[in-house]
Amino acid sequence: MKIATALALAGALLTMDVGAANSGWDGKKLYRYTNEHGVQVLDDVVPPRYVAGGYEVLTVSGRVLEVVEPELTGPELAEKQRREAQMATDLALLKRYNSVADIESARKRKLAIVQQDVAILRSNISSLNRQIKNEESAAARIQRNGQAVSAEQMERIGNLRKEVEVVSQRLSLRNKEAVAINSEFDQATRRYRQIAGK
């Protein structure tokens, strides 16, 4: 059964409504969808090519039982996924923290660990630099006395310099981590105030 115009559709629903009132709903369902010409169609099935466009499920009396929304594609789908991801992030934020003060406390705890590591790394670099200075001073004395600096001593100086480079890289990473932590918690504070109104 297909009705291709809105007028015919209204008439069919009115006729079916009278029948349903006399006999009661027998569980039969009808489907209303829009075809490629923009015309609403009432049928006992939705052809597969129209499913993505959405449809309504009705009783024979015309009462809407269910509305199946059109499938989202492209930018609409991306926006829906973005909103859902933001909602999940917001929910996690509200579960994790009870106030902005909680966020600041968490920031301080995280930064304290990084800052402790930074202090240790800086101390290590200072110690290594002192060792390099001592080794270089000893090598200079040897040269002033007209002797050749041993290969072992030169290797020690080279190894100490390499170690300074490694520790300096670790220090740089930890400093970047501190910046990232501050940025993360700044963002959390801003968002918490937006969604909690505090």
N, CA and C of each residue as an Amber inpcrd file, in Angstrom:
protein
   594
   0.8500000  -1.1820000   0.0000000   0.0000000   0.0000000   0.0000000
   0.8840000   1.2290000   0.0000000   0.7890000   2.1000000  -1.0420000
   1.5620000   3.3310000  -1.1000000   0.6470000   4.4910000  -1.4040000
   0.8350000   5.5880000  -0.6940000   0.0650000   6.8070000  -0.9320000
   1.0880000   7.8920000  -1.1870000   1.0960000   8.5090000  -2.3440000
   2.1930000   9.3710000  -2.7430000   1.9540000  10.8440000  -2.5050000
   0.8100000  11.2400000  -1.9620000   0.5670000  12.6690000  -1.7160000
   0.1030000  12.8660000  -0.2920000   0.3180000  14.0700000   0.2200000
  -0.0710000  14.3810000   1.5980000  -1.5830000  14.2890000   1.7600000
  -2.3650000  14.6940000   0.7460000  -3.8270000  14.6510000   0.8210000
  -4.3140000  13.2200000   0.9270000  -3.7860000  12.3640000   0.1110000
  -4.1800000  10.9530000   0.1450000  -3.7580000  10.3300000   1.4590000
  -2.6190000  10.7400000   1.9710000  -2.1250000  10.2250000   3.2470000
  -3.0840000  10.5740000   4.3810000  -3.5270000  11.8350000   4.4070000
  -4.4560000  12.2710000   5.4570000  -5.7660000  11.5000000   5.3810000
  -6.2690000  11.2980000   4.1590000  -7.5130000  10.5580000   3.9870000
  -7.3830000   9.1200000   4.4380000  -6.2520000   8.5010000   4.1160000
  -6.0300000   7.1080000   4.5000000  -5.9680000   6.9730000   6.0140000
  -5.2900000   7.9170000   6.6710000  -5.1900000   7.8600000   8.1280000
  -6.5460000   8.0140000   8.7830000  -7.3840000   8.9170000   8.2230000
  -8.7200000   9.1240000   8.7720000  -9.5460000   7.8630000   8.6360000
  -9.4940000   7.2190000   7.4900000 -10.2360000   5.9750000   7.2610000
  -9.7570000   4.8820000   8.2040000  -8.4290000   4.7670000   8.3610000
  -7.8770000   3.7290000   9.2260000  -8.2230000   4.0030000  10.6810000
  -8.2900000   5.2960000  11.0410000  -8.6070000   5.6720000  12.4160000
  -9.9810000   5.1470000  12.8150000 -10.9550000   5.2610000  11.8960000
 -12.3110000   4.7840000  12.1740000 -12.3030000   3.2790000  12.3910000
 -11.5790000   2.5710000  11.5130000 -11.4950000   1.1230000  11.6490000
 -10.8550000   0.7160000  12.9530000  -9.7820000   1.4390000  13.3450000
  -9.0790000   1.0960000  14.5760000  -9.9400000   1.3540000  15.7850000
 -10.7580000   2.4050000  15.7190000 -11.6120000   2.7290000  16.8630000
 -12.6370000   1.6280000  17.0850000 -13.1200000   1.0240000  16.0060000
 -14.1130000  -0.0360000  16.1310000 -13.5050000  -1.3450000  16.6090000
 -12.3050000  -1.6460000  16.1300000 -11.7610000  -2.9740000  16.4170000
 -10.6270000  -2.9730000  17.4240000 -10.0540000  -1.7910000  17.7550000
  -8.8910000  -1.7640000  18.6440000  -7.6280000  -2.0310000  17.8490000
  -6.4900000  -1.5650000  18.4000000  -5.2270000  -1.7310000  17.6540000
  -4.7950000  -3.1790000  17.6790000  -4.5180000  -3.7190000  16.5010000
  -4.1500000  -5.1350000  16.3930000  -2.6430000  -5.3540000  16.3490000
  -1.8710000  -4.2780000  16.6120000  -0.4190000  -4.4230000  16.6310000
   0.2340000  -4.1750000  15.2880000  -0.5430000  -3.9420000  14.2440000
   0.0340000  -3.6930000  12.9280000   0.6810000  -2.3110000  12.9160000
   1.8370000  -2.2140000  12.2750000   2.5520000  -0.9510000  12.2040000
   2.6620000  -0.4810000  10.7610000   2.6690000   0.8370000  10.6180000
   2.8980000   1.4550000   9.3240000   4.1340000   2.3470000   9.4400000
   4.7080000   2.6410000   8.3150000   5.9320000   3.4470000   8.3050000
   5.7460000   4.6490000   7.3910000   6.1450000   5.8120000   7.8960000
   6.0360000   7.0370000   7.1110000   7.4530000   7.5660000   6.8670000
   7.7840000   7.7700000   5.6070000   9.1020000   8.2700000   5.2450000
   8.9580000   9.2370000   4.0780000  10.0170000   9.9290000   3.7460000
  10.0030000  10.8880000   2.6380000  10.8280000  10.3130000   1.4920000
  10.2070000  10.2980000   0.3020000  10.9230000   9.7250000  -0.8500000
  11.8530000  10.7530000  -1.4890000  12.4700000  10.3640000  -2.6020000
  13.4680000  11.2340000  -3.2330000  12.8590000  12.4970000  -3.8480000
  11.5260000  12.5280000  -3.9690000  10.8480000  13.7060000  -4.5170000
  10.3640000  14.6380000  -3.4070000  10.6730000  14.2970000  -2.1660000
  10.2450000  15.1200000  -1.0400000   8.8110000  14.8770000  -0.6190000
   8.2160000  13.7900000  -1.1150000   6.8250000  13.4620000  -0.7950000
   6.7880000  12.4300000   0.3240000   5.9130000  12.6660000   1.3210000
   5.7710000  11.6860000   2.4060000   4.9950000  10.4750000   1.9030000
   5.5020000   9.2980000   2.2600000   4.9090000   8.0460000   1.8100000
   4.5550000   7.2030000   3.0200000   3.3950000   6.5640000   2.9900000
   2.9630000   5.6540000   4.0470000   2.9860000   4.2410000   3.4820000
   3.6820000   3.3470000   4.1830000   3.8420000   2.0000000   3.6370000
   3.9770000   1.0160000   4.7970000   3.8610000  -0.2670000   4.4980000
   4.0430000  -1.2620000   5.5540000   5.5070000  -1.6670000   5.7270000
   6.3870000  -1.1520000   4.8710000   7.8320000  -1.3420000   5.0230000
   8.5390000  -0.0630000   4.5800000   9.7950000   0.1080000   5.0600000
  10.6150000   1.2210000   4.5780000  11.6480000   0.6330000   3.6310000
  11.6100000   0.9950000   2.3740000  12.6250000   0.4820000   1.4530000
  14.0250000   0.8440000   1.9760000  14.9710000  -0.0720000   1.8310000
  16.3250000   0.1560000   2.3770000  16.9460000   1.4860000   1.9850000
  16.6770000   1.9560000   0.7660000  17.3160000   3.2040000   0.3260000
  16.8170000   4.4320000   1.0780000  15.6790000   4.2960000   1.7920000
  15.1310000   5.4380000   2.5320000  15.4030000   5.3710000   4.0410000
  15.9350000   4.2650000   4.5060000  16.1490000   4.0860000   5.9480000
  17.0630000   5.1630000   6.5150000  18.1440000   5.4870000   5.7960000
  19.1120000   6.4690000   6.2940000  18.5020000   7.8540000   6.4600000
  17.4060000   8.1160000   5.7210000  16.7700000   9.4260000   5.7950000
  15.8390000   9.5890000   6.9790000  15.6690000   8.5210000   7.7600000
  14.7890000   8.5840000   8.9200000  13.3420000   8.2710000   8.5390000
  12.5690000   7.8740000   9.5330000  11.1600000   7.5330000   9.2870000
  10.4020000   7.4920000  10.6150000   9.0660000   7.3820000  10.5020000
   8.2250000   7.2720000  11.6960000   7.5030000   5.9310000  11.6650000
   7.2950000   5.3840000  12.8560000   6.5130000   4.1570000  12.9970000
   5.1660000   4.5560000  13.5920000   4.0680000   4.1510000  12.9210000
   2.7300000   4.5520000  13.3600000   1.8170000   3.3480000  13.5310000
   0.7550000   3.5570000  14.2990000  -0.3310000   2.5740000  14.3320000
  -1.2000000   2.8340000  13.1150000  -2.1310000   1.9390000  12.8120000
  -3.0090000   2.1500000  11.6590000  -3.9200000   3.3540000  11.8670000
  -4.0870000   3.7780000  13.1450000  -4.9150000   4.9560000  13.4130000
  -4.1180000   6.2550000  13.2520000  -2.8170000   6.1340000  13.0190000
  -2.0010000   7.3220000  12.7970000  -1.2330000   7.8000000  14.0100000
  -1.3060000   7.0640000  15.1310000  -0.5650000   7.4690000  16.3210000
   0.9060000   7.1010000  16.1310000   1.7790000   8.0700000  16.4010000
   3.2140000   7.8460000  16.2230000   3.7430000   7.0240000  17.3970000
   4.3290000   5.8770000  17.0760000   4.9160000   5.0050000  18.0950000
   6.3950000   5.2870000  18.3040000   7.0820000   5.6410000  17.2290000
   8.5300000   5.8280000  17.3020000   8.9800000   6.7240000  16.1530000
   9.9790000   7.5430000  16.4450000  10.5820000   8.3800000  15.4110000
  12.0460000   7.9680000  15.2780000  12.4210000   7.5030000  14.1100000
  13.8120000   7.1240000  13.8360000  14.4630000   8.2920000  13.1060000
  15.4100000   8.9350000  13.7760000  16.0600000  10.1270000  13.2120000
  16.9360000   9.7570000  12.0120000  17.1100000  10.7150000  11.1070000
  18.0070000  10.4600000   9.9610000  19.4340000  10.1980000  10.4420000
  20.1480000   9.3610000   9.7150000  21.5460000   9.0810000  10.0550000
  22.3880000  10.3240000   9.7790000  23.3220000  10.5840000  10.6900000
  24.2140000  11.7340000  10.5220000  25.4370000  11.3370000   9.6940000
  25.8810000  12.2680000   8.8810000  27.0800000  12.0140000   8.0710000
  27.9510000  13.2570000   8.0740000  29.1980000  13.0860000   7.7220000
  30.1200000  14.2050000   7.5430000  30.2360000  15.1020000   8.7570000
  30.1110000  16.4190000   8.5550000  30.2920000  17.3860000   9.6460000
  29.3140000  17.1860000  10.8010000  28.0680000  16.8020000  10.4890000
  27.0780000  16.5910000  11.5520000  27.5080000  15.4630000  12.4770000
  27.9920000  14.3760000  11.8970000  28.4450000  13.2380000  12.6880000
  29.6700000  13.6230000  13.5180000  30.5940000  14.3600000  12.9110000
  31.8010000  14.7880000  13.6280000  31.4280000  15.6870000  14.8040000
  30.4530000  16.5790000  14.6010000  30.0230000  17.4890000  15.6680000
  29.3420000  16.7070000  16.7960000  28.5400000  15.7220000  16.4370000
  27.8810000  14.9010000  17.4590000  28.9250000  14.1520000  18.2900000
  29.9210000  13.5800000  17.6170000  30.9760000  12.8560000  18.3240000
  31.7840000  13.7860000  19.2220000  32.0220000  15.0320000  18.7460000
  32.7480000  16.0120000  19.5500000  31.9610000  16.3640000  20.8110000
  30.6450000  16.5730000  20.6540000  29.7910000  16.9050000  21.8130000
  29.7570000  15.7620000  22.8140000  29.6510000  14.5300000  22.3070000
  29.6160000  13.3710000  23.2010000  30.9390000  13.2190000  23.9560000
  32.0590000  13.4520000  23.2580000  33.3690000  13.3580000  23.9030000
  33.5200000  14.4420000  24.9650000  33.0160000  15.6510000  24.6520000
  33.0930000  16.7530000  25.6270000  32.2460000  16.4600000  26.8570000
  31.0670000  15.8740000  26.6290000  30.2020000  15.5190000  27.7610000
  30.8610000  14.4870000  28.6640000  31.5210000  13.5020000  28.0490000
  32.2120000  12.4680000  28.8310000  33.3620000  13.0860000  29.6260000
  34.0940000  14.0160000  28.9990000  35.2050000  14.6960000  29.6780000
  34.6910000  15.5450000  30.8320000  33.5870000  16.2570000  30.5920000
  32.9990000  17.0980000  31.6430000  32.5230000  16.2620000  32.8180000
  31.8930000  15.1240000  32.5200000  31.4010000  14.2440000  33.5860000
  32.5560000  13.7220000  34.4280000  33.6440000  13.3170000  33.7520000
  34.8200000  12.8180000  34.4760000  35.4220000  13.9230000  35.3460000
  35.4300000  15.1520000  34.8370000  35.9730000  16.2890000  35.5840000
  35.1610000  16.5420000  36.8520000  33.8340000  16.5080000  36.7270000
  32.9610000  16.7410000  37.8830000  33.0340000  15.6050000  38.9030000
  33.2950000  14.3950000  38.4230000  33.4470000  13.2620000  39.3490000
  34.7780000  13.3340000  40.0920000  35.8190000  13.8230000  39.4180000
  37.1600000  13.8360000  39.9950000  37.3320000  14.9560000  41.0190000
  36.7120000  16.1040000  40.7440000  36.9260000  17.2710000  41.6130000
  35.6000000  17.8170000  42.1450000  35.6470000  18.2700000  43.4040000
  34.4600000  18.8710000  44.0160000  34.4970000  20.3890000  43.9770000
  35.6510000  20.9580000  43.6720000  35.7830000  22.4040000  43.6480000
  37.0650000  22.7880000  42.9140000  37.2020000  24.0910000  42.6430000
  38.4330000  24.6050000  42.0310000  39.6090000  24.3800000  42.9800000
  39.3350000  24.4650000  44.2810000  40.4010000  24.2320000  45.2690000
  40.9470000  22.8110000  45.1560000  40.0780000  21.8430000  44.8660000
  40.5260000  20.4540000  44.6600000  41.4580000  20.3620000  43.4540000
  41.1130000  21.0860000  42.3980000  41.9380000  21.0810000  41.1900000
  43.3160000  21.6690000  41.4950000  43.3350000  22.7690000  42.2440000
  44.6110000  23.4090000  42.5890000  45.4660000  22.5080000  43.4790000
  44.8300000  21.7810000  44.3920000  45.5700000  20.8450000  45.2580000
  46.2050000  19.7390000  44.4240000  45.4460000  19.2230000  43.4480000
  45.9740000  18.1730000  42.5700000  47.1350000  18.7130000  41.7430000
  47.0280000  19.9660000  41.2920000  48.1080000  20.5940000  40.5310000
  49.3850000  20.6530000  41.3750000  49.2460000  21.1090000  42.6120000
  50.4140000  21.2490000  43.4930000  51.0830000  19.9050000  43.7510000
  50.2570000  18.8590000  43.9470000  50.8320000  17.5190000  44.1980000
  51.6190000  17.0310000  42.9890000  51.0490000  17.2210000  41.8040000
  51.7200000  16.7560000  40.5880000  52.9950000  17.5500000  40.3260000
  52.9120000  18.8610000  40.5020000  54.0770000  19.7050000  40.2600000
  55.1810000  19.4360000  41.2740000  54.7980000  19.1140000  42.5160000
  55.8060000  18.8650000  43.5640000  56.7030000  17.6950000  43.1780000
  56.1100000  16.6560000  42.5790000  56.8980000  15.4870000  42.1560000
  57.8800000  15.8860000  41.0650000  57.3810000  16.6540000  40.0780000
  58.2360000  17.0840000  38.9670000  59.3380000  18.0030000  39.4760000
  58.9720000  18.9430000  40.3470000  59.9610000  19.8970000  40.8580000
  61.0440000  19.2090000  41.6800000  60.6540000  18.1480000  42.3840000
  61.6530000  17.3840000  43.1390000  62.6530000  16.7280000  42.1830000
  62.1310000  16.1590000  41.0970000  63.0090000  15.5490000  40.0910000
  63.9100000  16.5970000  39.4370000  63.3490000  17.7820000  39.1670000
  64.1260000  18.8690000  38.5660000  65.2930000  19.2600000  39.4660000
  65.0160000  19.3560000  40.7690000  66.0670000  19.7290000  41.7260000
  67.1800000  18.6820000  41.7520000  66.7890000  17.4040000  41.7190000
  67.7820000  16.3180000  41.7330000  68.6290000  16.3530000  40.4600000
  67.9730000  16.5460000  39.3150000  68.6960000  16.5780000  38.0380000
  69.6620000  17.7560000  37.9810000  69.2240000  18.9090000  38.4650000
  70.1230000  20.0790000  38.4860000  71.3380000  19.8260000  39.3870000
  71.0830000  19.1820000  40.5140000  72.1760000  18.8480000  41.4280000
  73.1580000  17.8900000  40.7610000  72.6110000  16.9130000  40.0150000
  73.4680000  15.9510000  39.3050000  74.3320000  16.6520000  38.2510000
  73.7220000  17.6050000  37.5420000  74.4720000  18.3360000  36.5190000
  75.6000000  19.1460000  37.1530000  75.2980000  19.7900000  38.2810000
  76.3420000  20.5700000  38.9810000  77.4940000  19.6750000  39.4220000
  77.1450000  18.4990000  39.9570000  78.1710000  17.5500000  40.4030000
  79.0260000  17.0710000  39.2380000  78.3740000  16.7590000  38.1130000
  79.1090000  16.3020000  36.9250000  80.0200000  17.4020000  36.3900000
  79.5210000  18.6290000  36.3810000  80.3410000  19.7430000  35.8980000
  81.5690000  19.9630000  36.7880000  81.3900000  19.7690000  38.1060000
  82.5480000  19.8810000  39.0090000  83.5780000  18.8000000  38.7020000
  83.0820000  17.5770000  38.4380000  83.9920000  16.4830000  38.1000000
  84.7450000  16.7710000  36.7980000  84.0270000  17.3210000  35.8250000
  84.6630000  17.6710000  34.5520000  85.7490000  18.7300000  34.7760000
  85.4040000  19.7380000  35.5790000  86.3690000  20.8080000  35.8640000
  87.6320000  20.2640000  36.5360000  87.4260000  19.3520000  37.5050000
  88.5730000  18.7470000  38.2030000  89.4340000  17.9330000  37.2390000
  88.7580000  17.1420000  36.3900000  89.4940000  16.3130000  35.4310000
  90.2570000  17.1860000  34.4360000  89.6120000  18.2550000  33.9700000
  90.2700000  19.1400000  33.0100000  91.4510000  19.8840000  33.6610000
  91.2680000  20.2730000  34.9280000  92.3700000  20.9470000  35.6390000
  93.5580000  20.0040000  35.7950000  93.2530000  18.7420000  36.1230000
  94.3260000  17.7510000  36.2640000  95.0260000  17.5260000  34.9360000
  94.2560000  17.4800000  33.8500000  94.8410000  17.2850000  32.5200000
  95.7130000  18.4790000  32.1400000  95.2510000  19.6800000  32.5000000
  96.0290000  20.8860000  32.1870000  97.3560000  20.8970000  32.9470000
  97.3400000  20.4580000  34.1910000  98.5860000  20.3930000  34.9730000
  99.5790000  19.4280000  34.3360000  99.0570000  18.3010000  33.8890000
  99.9140000  17.2940000  33.2410000 100.5660000  17.8820000  31.9960000
  99.7590000  18.5940000  31.2190000 100.2920000  19.1930000  29.9850000
 101.3220000  20.2850000  30.2950000 101.0650000  21.0750000  31.3650000
 102.0170000  22.1210000  31.7330000 103.3740000  21.5300000  32.1600000
 103.3250000  20.3270000  32.6960000 104.5540000  19.6380000  33.1070000
 105.2330000  18.9290000  31.9280000 104.6680000  19.1490000  30.7450000
 105.2790000  18.5830000  29.5530000 104.9570000  17.1220000  29.3170000
 103.9540000  16.6440000  29.9840000 103.5740000  15.2300000  29.8050000
 102.2860000  15.1370000  28.9730000 102.0390000  13.9540000  28.4520000
 100.8270000  13.7180000  27.6560000  99.6960000  13.2370000  28.5680000
  98.5130000  13.7610000  28.3110000  97.3290000  13.3060000  29.0740000
  96.9720000  11.9120000  28.5930000  96.7160000  11.0310000  29.5400000
  96.4280000   9.6360000  29.1790000  95.0870000   9.5110000  28.4580000
  94.9930000   8.4690000  27.6480000  93.7410000   8.2080000  26.9240000
  92.6030000   7.9360000  27.8960000  92.9150000   7.2900000  29.0250000
  91.8820000   6.9770000  30.0250000  91.2960000   8.2570000  30.6150000
  92.1530000   9.2290000  30.8940000  91.6730000  10.4890000  31.4710000
  90.8190000  11.2540000  30.4670000  91.2360000  11.2720000  29.2060000
  90.4470000  11.9320000  28.1640000  89.0860000  11.2480000  27.9860000
  89.1120000   9.9140000  28.1070000  87.8490000   9.1620000  27.9880000
  86.9250000   9.4950000  29.1410000  87.4880000   9.6470000  30.3750000
  86.6710000  10.0000000  31.5390000  85.9930000  11.3570000  31.3210000
  86.7780000  12.3070000  30.8030000  86.2180000  13.6450000  30.5480000
  85.1050000  13.5610000  29.4970000  85.3450000  12.7900000  28.4380000
  84.3280000  12.6130000  27.3840000  83.0610000  11.9780000  27.9150000
  83.2220000  10.9550000  28.7490000  82.0520000  10.2720000  29.3190000
  81.2560000  11.1880000  30.2470000  81.9640000  11.9930000  31.0210000
  81.2790000  12.9350000  31.9190000  80.4750000  13.9630000  31.1110000
  81.0530000  14.4410000  30.0200000  80.3360000  15.4020000  29.1760000
  79.0770000  14.7820000  28.5530000  79.2050000  13.5300000  28.1250000
  78.0400000  12.8280000  27.5690000  76.9490000  12.6660000  28.6250000
  77.3800000  12.3760000  29.8490000  76.4090000  12.2020000  30.9320000
  75.6910000  13.5190000  31.2310000  76.4480000  14.6220000  31.1490000
  75.8200000  15.9420000  31.3390000  74.7440000  16.1670000  30.2700000
  75.0310000  15.7770000  29.0340000  74.0610000  15.9440000  27.9410000
  72.7920000  15.1320000  28.2100000  72.9710000  13.8890000  28.6510000
  71.8250000  13.0130000  28.9180000  70.9700000  13.5870000  30.0440000
  71.6320000  13.9780000  31.1390000  70.8880000  14.5100000  32.2910000
  70.2220000  15.8350000  31.9150000  70.8830000  16.6460000  31.1000000
  70.3030000  17.9230000  30.6580000  69.0470000  17.6970000  29.8150000
  69.0680000  16.6550000  28.9760000  67.8750000  16.3220000  28.1860000
  66.7270000  15.9000000  29.0880000  67.0340000  15.1080000  30.0940000
  66.0080000  14.6880000  31.0510000  65.4460000  15.8960000  31.7960000
  66.3210000  16.8220000  32.1530000  65.8900000  18.0440000  32.8370000
  64.9640000  18.8620000  31.9370000  65.3100000  18.9670000  30.6660000
  64.4780000  19.7110000  29.7160000  63.0860000  19.0800000  29.5940000
  63.0530000  17.7440000  29.5500000  61.7670000  17.0420000  29.4560000
  60.9130000  17.2790000  30.6920000  61.5460000  17.2530000  31.8570000
  60.7970000  17.4750000  33.1040000  60.2770000  18.9110000  33.1740000
  61.0650000  19.8760000  32.6960000  60.5980000  21.2650000  32.6700000
  59.4040000  21.4230000  31.7280000  59.4730000  20.7360000  30.5730000
  58.3410000  20.7660000  29.6400000  57.1140000  20.1120000  30.2620000
  57.3490000  19.0560000  31.0340000  56.2470000  18.3680000  31.7010000
  55.5680000  19.3010000  32.7010000  56.3480000  20.1090000  33.4010000
  55.7830000  21.0690000  34.3590000  54.8990000  22.0810000  33.6410000
  55.3530000  22.5420000  32.4740000  54.5550000  23.4790000  31.6750000
  53.2460000  22.8190000  31.2390000  53.3430000  21.5560000  30.7930000
  52.1500000  20.8160000  30.3450000  51.1700000  20.6100000  31.4970000
  51.6830000  20.3150000  32.6800000  50.8160000  20.1270000  33.8610000
  50.0630000  21.4130000  34.1660000  50.7860000  22.5320000  34.1570000
  50.1280000  23.8170000  34.4260000  49.0580000  24.1120000  33.3850000
  49.3610000  23.8240000  32.1180000  48.3930000  24.0570000  31.0470000
  47.1580000  23.1650000  31.2340000  47.3920000  21.8980000  31.5640000
  46.2970000  20.9410000  31.7720000  45.3790000  21.3980000  32.9050000
  45.9790000  21.8370000  34.0160000  45.1710000  22.2320000  35.1600000
  44.5270000  23.6040000  34.9780000  45.1730000  24.4710000  34.1980000
  44.5320000  25.7480000  33.8510000  43.2460000  25.4870000  33.0650000
  43.3520000  24.5660000  32.1020000  42.1970000  24.2140000  31.2790000
  41.1020000  23.5600000  32.1340000  41.5060000  22.6740000  33.0470000
  40.5370000  22.0130000  33.9220000  39.8130000  23.0260000  34.8020000
  40.5560000  24.0020000  35.3130000  39.9480000  25.0380000  36.1550000
  38.9410000  25.8620000  35.3630000  39.3330000  26.2830000  34.1480000
  38.4190000  27.0760000  33.3140000  37.1480000  26.3030000  33.0030000
  37.3130000  25.0400000  32.6010000  36.1440000  24.2410000  32.2230000
  35.2650000  23.9530000  33.4320000  35.8780000  23.6910000  34.5880000
  35.1000000  23.4130000  35.7930000  34.2330000  24.6230000  36.1370000
  34.8130000  25.8120000  36.0240000  34.0390000  27.0200000  36.3250000
  32.8970000  27.2090000  35.3410000  33.1230000  26.8320000  34.0760000
  32.0780000  26.9610000  33.0600000  30.8930000  26.0360000  33.3310000
  31.1920000  24.7690000  33.6540000  30.1060000  23.7930000  33.7850000
  29.5070000  23.7360000  35.1900000  30.3020000  24.1660000  36.1990000
  29.7930000  24.1270000  37.5770000  29.3240000  25.5000000  38.0330000
  29.6610000  26.5220000  37.2580000  29.2470000  27.8680000  37.6190000
  29.8900000  28.3880000  38.8800000  31.1490000  27.9430000  39.1420000
  31.8470000  28.3540000  40.3550000  33.1630000  29.0240000  40.0050000
